[in-house]
Amino acid sequence: MNNNEKIFNVLKDVIDPEIGLNIVDLGLVYGIKETENSITVTMTLTTPGCPMHDSITRWAENAVKQFSPDKDVIINLVWQPPWTPDLMTDEAKQQLGM
């Protein structure tokens, strides 16, 4: 398993409290870029006005920092492409009865 896969697994511990599923299965994590000094997580939220915006991004940052405490962690929050339920894993869709 490479580091990106390990980071995705770490991010599965970050739960969107309004939906009750992790941010990876929800399709909120668009990508991970690791350099010698930093890890950048490009992600979105289900809506731009998400009331849990600060909490979810902070939880994601903390989860990655625990995995790699010697690197800077950058959460790159983007709105394009916009999130849709189509980005969810089949497992997440099933859990939500979709």
Residue pairs with C-beta under 8 A, 6 or more apart in sequence:
1 9
3 34
4 32
4 34
6 67
7 32
7 34
7 39
7 41
7 64
7 67
7 68
8 24
8 29
8 32
10 63
10 64
10 66
10 67
11 22
11 23
11 24
11 29
11 41
11 60
11 63
11 64
12 22
12 23
12 24
12 25
13 22
13 63
14 22
14 23
14 24
14 56
14 59
14 60
14 63
15 21
15 22
15 23
16 22
16 23
16 26
16 28
16 46
16 52
16 56
17 52
17 55
18 46
18 50
18 51
18 52
19 26
19 46
19 96
21 88
21 92
21 95
21 96
23 29
23 43
23 56
23 60
24 89
25 88
25 89
25 91
25 92
26 46
26 83
26 87
26 88
26 92
27 83
27 86
27 87
27 88
27 89
27 92
28 43
28 44
28 45
28 46
28 83
28 87
29 41
29 42
29 43
29 60
30 42
30 43
30 44
30 78
31 41
31 42
32 39
32 40
32 41
32 42
33 39
33 40
33 42
34 40
34 71
37 71
37 72
38 71
38 72
38 73
38 74
39 64
39 68
39 71
39 72
39 73
39 74
40 73
40 74
40 75
40 76
41 60
41 61
41 64
41 73
41 74
41 75
41 76
42 76
42 78
43 57
43 60
43 75
43 76
43 77
43 78
44 77
44 78
44 79
44 82
44 83
45 52
45 53
45 56
45 77
45 83
46 83
47 83
48 79
50 56
53 77
57 75
57 77
60 75
61 73
61 75
64 73
65 71
65 73
85 93
85 98
88 96
88 98
